[in-house]
Amino acid sequence: MPPVPQKREEILIKNILDKLESIFKYICGVSMSIIVVVLFYAVVMRYVFHKPLGWSMELSRYIFLWMVMISAVLVTRERSHIQITFIMHRIPTKVRFVWINILRILMIGFCWIMIQQGLAIYPTVSEASSPALGISMGWLYLSIPIGGFLIAIYILEGIIQSVVYRAKTGSPKEELTC
Protein backbone atom coordinates (compact mmCIF):
# COMPACT_ATOMS: atom_id res chain seq x y z
CA MET A 1 0.00 0.00 0.00
CA PRO A 2 1.36 3.44 -0.85
CA PRO A 3 2.03 5.80 2.06
CA VAL A 4 -0.73 8.34 2.59
CA PRO A 5 0.35 11.93 3.30
CA GLN A 6 -0.63 13.10 6.77
CA LYS A 7 -1.70 16.50 8.04
CA ARG A 8 0.16 18.23 10.82
CA GLU A 9 -2.67 17.55 13.32
CA GLU A 10 -2.65 13.85 12.48
CA ILE A 11 1.08 13.68 13.08
CA LEU A 12 0.75 15.56 16.38
CA ILE A 13 -2.00 13.24 17.65
CA LYS A 14 -0.04 10.18 16.54
CA ASN A 15 3.07 11.45 18.35
CA ILE A 16 1.06 12.02 21.54
CA LEU A 17 -0.45 8.54 21.37
CA ASP A 18 2.98 7.05 20.62
CA LYS A 19 4.44 8.85 23.64
CA LEU A 20 1.61 7.57 25.83
CA GLU A 21 2.26 4.07 24.53
CA SER A 22 5.95 4.25 25.50
CA ILE A 23 5.01 5.58 28.95
CA PHE A 24 2.57 2.68 29.39
CA LYS A 25 5.25 0.17 28.33
CA TYR A 26 7.63 1.67 30.88
CA ILE A 27 4.97 1.53 33.62
CA CYS A 28 4.29 -2.14 32.82
CA GLY A 29 7.99 -2.98 32.96
CA VAL A 30 8.47 -1.19 36.27
CA SER A 31 5.29 -2.78 37.66
CA MET A 32 6.48 -6.26 36.76
CA SER A 33 9.84 -5.58 38.37
CA ILE A 34 8.22 -4.34 41.57
CA ILE A 35 5.97 -7.39 41.72
CA VAL A 36 8.93 -9.76 41.30
CA VAL A 37 11.01 -7.96 43.95
CA VAL A 38 8.13 -7.74 46.46
CA LEU A 39 7.14 -11.39 46.04
CA PHE A 40 10.76 -12.56 46.22
CA TYR A 41 11.21 -10.55 49.42
CA ALA A 42 7.98 -12.05 50.81
CA VAL A 43 9.11 -15.60 50.08
CA VAL A 44 12.50 -15.01 51.70
CA MET A 45 10.87 -13.46 54.77
CA ARG A 46 8.37 -16.30 55.07
CA TYR A 47 10.58 -19.34 54.48
CA VAL A 48 14.00 -18.15 55.61
CA PHE A 49 13.18 -15.84 58.52
CA HIS A 50 9.73 -17.29 59.36
CA LYS A 51 8.24 -13.78 59.48
CA PRO A 52 5.57 -13.54 56.79
CA LEU A 53 4.63 -10.13 55.48
CA GLY A 54 0.95 -9.32 55.31
CA TRP A 55 1.30 -6.41 52.94
CA SER A 56 3.34 -8.08 50.19
CA MET A 57 0.56 -10.10 48.59
CA GLU A 58 -1.83 -7.17 48.77
CA LEU A 59 0.63 -4.74 47.18
CA SER A 60 1.56 -7.16 44.39
CA ARG A 61 -2.12 -7.85 43.72
CA TYR A 62 -2.93 -4.14 43.37
CA ILE A 63 0.04 -3.46 41.14
CA PHE A 64 -0.86 -6.50 39.06
CA LEU A 65 -4.42 -5.26 38.49
CA TRP A 66 -3.21 -1.87 37.27
CA MET A 67 -0.58 -3.57 35.11
CA VAL A 68 -3.26 -5.77 33.52
CA MET A 69 -5.41 -2.75 32.64
CA ILE A 70 -2.46 -0.83 31.19
CA SER A 71 -1.38 -3.94 29.27
CA ALA A 72 -4.90 -4.20 27.82
CA VAL A 73 -4.45 -0.63 26.57
CA LEU A 74 -1.14 -1.60 24.92
CA VAL A 75 -2.61 -4.73 23.36
CA THR A 76 -5.44 -2.63 21.93
CA ARG A 77 -2.99 -0.15 20.42
CA GLU A 78 -0.88 -2.89 18.87
CA ARG A 79 -3.98 -4.82 17.79
CA SER A 80 -2.36 -7.95 19.15
CA HIS A 81 -5.21 -9.38 21.22
CA ILE A 82 -6.35 -12.92 20.53
CA GLN A 83 -8.67 -13.11 17.54
CA ILE A 84 -10.07 -15.69 15.20
CA THR A 85 -9.16 -14.31 11.77
CA PHE A 86 -10.04 -17.17 9.44
CA ILE A 87 -13.50 -15.63 8.93
CA MET A 88 -11.93 -12.25 8.15
CA HIS A 89 -9.87 -13.82 5.37
CA ARG A 90 -13.08 -14.96 3.65
CA ILE A 91 -14.91 -11.61 3.82
CA PRO A 92 -14.47 -9.22 0.84
CA THR A 93 -12.29 -6.20 1.59
CA LYS A 94 -15.10 -3.61 1.44
CA VAL A 95 -17.33 -5.65 3.74
CA ARG A 96 -14.37 -6.28 6.04
CA PHE A 97 -13.85 -2.51 6.37
CA VAL A 98 -17.44 -2.04 7.55
CA TRP A 99 -17.41 -5.13 9.77
CA ILE A 100 -14.17 -4.19 11.55
CA ASN A 101 -15.42 -0.68 12.22
CA ILE A 102 -18.74 -2.01 13.55
CA LEU A 103 -16.76 -4.26 15.90
CA ARG A 104 -14.67 -1.28 16.98
CA ILE A 105 -17.81 0.73 17.75
CA LEU A 106 -19.13 -2.19 19.82
CA MET A 107 -15.79 -2.30 21.64
CA ILE A 108 -16.12 1.41 22.43
CA GLY A 109 -19.59 0.64 23.77
CA PHE A 110 -18.08 -1.94 26.11
CA CYS A 111 -15.46 0.62 27.17
CA TRP A 112 -18.30 3.04 27.95
CA ILE A 113 -19.85 0.40 30.22
CA MET A 114 -16.49 -0.07 31.95
CA ILE A 115 -16.17 3.68 32.48
CA GLN A 116 -19.76 4.15 33.62
CA GLN A 117 -19.86 1.18 35.99
CA GLY A 118 -16.37 1.83 37.30
CA LEU A 119 -17.28 5.40 38.17
CA ALA A 120 -20.61 4.26 39.65
CA ILE A 121 -18.94 1.86 42.10
CA TYR A 122 -16.05 4.21 42.93
CA PRO A 123 -17.79 6.28 45.66
CA THR A 124 -18.82 3.13 47.52
CA VAL A 125 -15.47 1.34 47.38
CA SER A 126 -13.40 4.45 48.04
CA GLU A 127 -14.79 4.54 51.59
CA ALA A 128 -13.22 1.16 52.35
CA SER A 129 -9.52 0.66 52.86
CA SER A 130 -7.33 -2.36 52.26
CA PRO A 131 -6.62 -4.50 55.33
CA ALA A 132 -2.82 -4.59 55.24
CA LEU A 133 -1.80 -1.36 53.54
CA GLY A 134 -4.68 0.87 54.59
CA ILE A 135 -4.96 2.25 51.05
CA SER A 136 -8.38 3.33 49.80
CA MET A 137 -9.94 0.58 47.70
CA GLY A 138 -10.96 3.36 45.34
CA TRP A 139 -7.44 3.34 43.90
CA LEU A 140 -7.84 -0.32 43.00
CA TYR A 141 -11.26 0.12 41.36
CA LEU A 142 -10.22 3.31 39.57
CA SER A 143 -8.22 1.13 37.18
CA ILE A 144 -11.48 0.02 35.52
CA PRO A 145 -12.76 3.38 34.23
CA ILE A 146 -9.26 4.66 33.46
CA GLY A 147 -8.44 1.48 31.54
CA GLY A 148 -11.76 1.65 29.68
CA PHE A 149 -11.13 5.28 28.73
CA LEU A 150 -7.61 4.63 27.45
CA ILE A 151 -8.69 1.52 25.52
CA ALA A 152 -11.50 3.55 23.91
CA ILE A 153 -9.00 6.22 22.82
CA TYR A 154 -6.87 3.66 20.99
CA ILE A 155 -9.92 1.99 19.43
CA LEU A 156 -11.07 5.41 18.23
CA GLU A 157 -7.60 5.92 16.77
CA GLY A 158 -8.06 2.72 14.75
CA ILE A 159 -11.44 3.85 13.44
CA ILE A 160 -10.09 7.25 12.44
CA GLN A 161 -7.04 5.74 10.75
CA SER A 162 -9.09 3.34 8.64
CA VAL A 163 -11.69 5.97 7.68
CA VAL A 164 -9.04 8.60 6.83
CA TYR A 165 -7.09 6.05 4.81
CA ARG A 166 -10.21 5.09 2.88
CA ALA A 167 -11.11 8.75 2.28
CA LYS A 168 -7.63 9.56 0.98
CA THR A 169 -7.04 6.48 -1.15
CA GLY A 170 -10.57 5.46 -2.09
CA SER A 171 -9.90 1.90 -1.00
CA PRO A 172 -10.20 0.30 2.44
CA LYS A 173 -7.06 -0.50 4.37
CA GLU A 174 -6.18 -4.20 4.40
CA GLU A 175 -6.98 -5.01 8.02
CA LEU A 176 -7.70 -8.31 9.65
CA THR A 177 -7.88 -7.09 13.24
CA CYS A 178 -9.88 -4.56 15.23
C-alpha positions as CSV (number, residue, x, y, z in Angstrom):
1,M,0.0,0.0,0.0
2,P,1.4,3.4,-0.9
3,P,2.0,5.8,2.1
4,V,-0.7,8.3,2.6
5,P,0.4,11.9,3.3
6,Q,-0.6,13.1,6.8
7,K,-1.7,16.5,8.0
8,R,0.2,18.2,10.8
9,E,-2.7,17.6,13.3
10,E,-2.7,13.9,12.5
11,I,1.1,13.7,13.1
12,L,0.7,15.6,16.4
13,I,-2.0,13.2,17.7
14,K,0.0,10.2,16.5
15,N,3.1,11.5,18.3
16,I,1.1,12.0,21.5
17,L,-0.5,8.5,21.4
18,D,3.0,7.0,20.6
19,K,4.4,8.9,23.6
20,L,1.6,7.6,25.8
21,E,2.3,4.1,24.5
22,S,5.9,4.3,25.5
23,I,5.0,5.6,28.9
24,F,2.6,2.7,29.4
25,K,5.3,0.2,28.3
26,Y,7.6,1.7,30.9
27,I,5.0,1.5,33.6
28,C,4.3,-2.1,32.8
29,G,8.0,-3.0,33.0
30,V,8.5,-1.2,36.3
31,S,5.3,-2.8,37.7
32,M,6.5,-6.3,36.8
33,S,9.8,-5.6,38.4
34,I,8.2,-4.3,41.6
35,I,6.0,-7.4,41.7
36,V,8.9,-9.8,41.3
37,V,11.0,-8.0,44.0
38,V,8.1,-7.7,46.5
39,L,7.1,-11.4,46.0
40,F,10.8,-12.6,46.2
41,Y,11.2,-10.6,49.4
42,A,8.0,-12.0,50.8
43,V,9.1,-15.6,50.1
44,V,12.5,-15.0,51.7
45,M,10.9,-13.5,54.8
46,R,8.4,-16.3,55.1
47,Y,10.6,-19.3,54.5
48,V,14.0,-18.2,55.6
49,F,13.2,-15.8,58.5
50,H,9.7,-17.3,59.4
51,K,8.2,-13.8,59.5
52,P,5.6,-13.5,56.8
53,L,4.6,-10.1,55.5
54,G,0.9,-9.3,55.3
55,W,1.3,-6.4,52.9
56,S,3.3,-8.1,50.2
57,M,0.6,-10.1,48.6
58,E,-1.8,-7.2,48.8
59,L,0.6,-4.7,47.2
60,S,1.6,-7.2,44.4
61,R,-2.1,-7.9,43.7
62,Y,-2.9,-4.1,43.4
63,I,0.0,-3.5,41.1
64,F,-0.9,-6.5,39.1
65,L,-4.4,-5.3,38.5
66,W,-3.2,-1.9,37.3
67,M,-0.6,-3.6,35.1
68,V,-3.3,-5.8,33.5
69,M,-5.4,-2.7,32.6
70,I,-2.5,-0.8,31.2
71,S,-1.4,-3.9,29.3
72,A,-4.9,-4.2,27.8
73,V,-4.4,-0.6,26.6
74,L,-1.1,-1.6,24.9
75,V,-2.6,-4.7,23.4
76,T,-5.4,-2.6,21.9
77,R,-3.0,-0.1,20.4
78,E,-0.9,-2.9,18.9
79,R,-4.0,-4.8,17.8
80,S,-2.4,-7.9,19.1
81,H,-5.2,-9.4,21.2
82,I,-6.3,-12.9,20.5
83,Q,-8.7,-13.1,17.5
84,I,-10.1,-15.7,15.2
85,T,-9.2,-14.3,11.8
86,F,-10.0,-17.2,9.4
87,I,-13.5,-15.6,8.9
88,M,-11.9,-12.2,8.2
89,H,-9.9,-13.8,5.4
90,R,-13.1,-15.0,3.6
91,I,-14.9,-11.6,3.8
92,P,-14.5,-9.2,0.8
93,T,-12.3,-6.2,1.6
94,K,-15.1,-3.6,1.4
95,V,-17.3,-5.6,3.7
96,R,-14.4,-6.3,6.0
97,F,-13.9,-2.5,6.4
98,V,-17.4,-2.0,7.6
99,W,-17.4,-5.1,9.8
100,I,-14.2,-4.2,11.6
101,N,-15.4,-0.7,12.2
102,I,-18.7,-2.0,13.5
103,L,-16.8,-4.3,15.9
104,R,-14.7,-1.3,17.0
105,I,-17.8,0.7,17.8
106,L,-19.1,-2.2,19.8
107,M,-15.8,-2.3,21.6
108,I,-16.1,1.4,22.4
109,G,-19.6,0.6,23.8
110,F,-18.1,-1.9,26.1
111,C,-15.5,0.6,27.2
112,W,-18.3,3.0,27.9
113,I,-19.9,0.4,30.2
114,M,-16.5,-0.1,31.9
115,I,-16.2,3.7,32.5
116,Q,-19.8,4.1,33.6
117,Q,-19.9,1.2,36.0
118,G,-16.4,1.8,37.3
119,L,-17.3,5.4,38.2
120,A,-20.6,4.3,39.6
121,I,-18.9,1.9,42.1
122,Y,-16.0,4.2,42.9
123,P,-17.8,6.3,45.7
124,T,-18.8,3.1,47.5
125,V,-15.5,1.3,47.4
126,S,-13.4,4.5,48.0
127,E,-14.8,4.5,51.6
128,A,-13.2,1.2,52.3
129,S,-9.5,0.7,52.9
130,S,-7.3,-2.4,52.3
131,P,-6.6,-4.5,55.3
132,A,-2.8,-4.6,55.2
133,L,-1.8,-1.4,53.5
134,G,-4.7,0.9,54.6
135,I,-5.0,2.3,51.1
136,S,-8.4,3.3,49.8
137,M,-9.9,0.6,47.7
138,G,-11.0,3.4,45.3
139,W,-7.4,3.3,43.9
140,L,-7.8,-0.3,43.0
141,Y,-11.3,0.1,41.4
142,L,-10.2,3.3,39.6
143,S,-8.2,1.1,37.2
144,I,-11.5,0.0,35.5
145,P,-12.8,3.4,34.2
146,I,-9.3,4.7,33.5
147,G,-8.4,1.5,31.5
148,G,-11.8,1.7,29.7
149,F,-11.1,5.3,28.7
150,L,-7.6,4.6,27.4
151,I,-8.7,1.5,25.5
152,A,-11.5,3.6,23.9
153,I,-9.0,6.2,22.8
154,Y,-6.9,3.7,21.0
155,I,-9.9,2.0,19.4
156,L,-11.1,5.4,18.2
157,E,-7.6,5.9,16.8
158,G,-8.1,2.7,14.7
159,I,-11.4,3.8,13.4
160,I,-10.1,7.3,12.4
161,Q,-7.0,5.7,10.8
162,S,-9.1,3.3,8.6
163,V,-11.7,6.0,7.7
164,V,-9.0,8.6,6.8
165,Y,-7.1,6.0,4.8
166,R,-10.2,5.1,2.9
167,A,-11.1,8.8,2.3
168,K,-7.6,9.6,1.0
169,T,-7.0,6.5,-1.2
170,G,-10.6,5.5,-2.1
171,S,-9.9,1.9,-1.0
172,P,-10.2,0.3,2.4
173,K,-7.1,-0.5,4.4
174,E,-6.2,-4.2,4.4
175,E,-7.0,-5.0,8.0
176,L,-7.7,-8.3,9.7
177,T,-7.9,-7.1,13.2
178,C,-9.9,-4.6,15.2
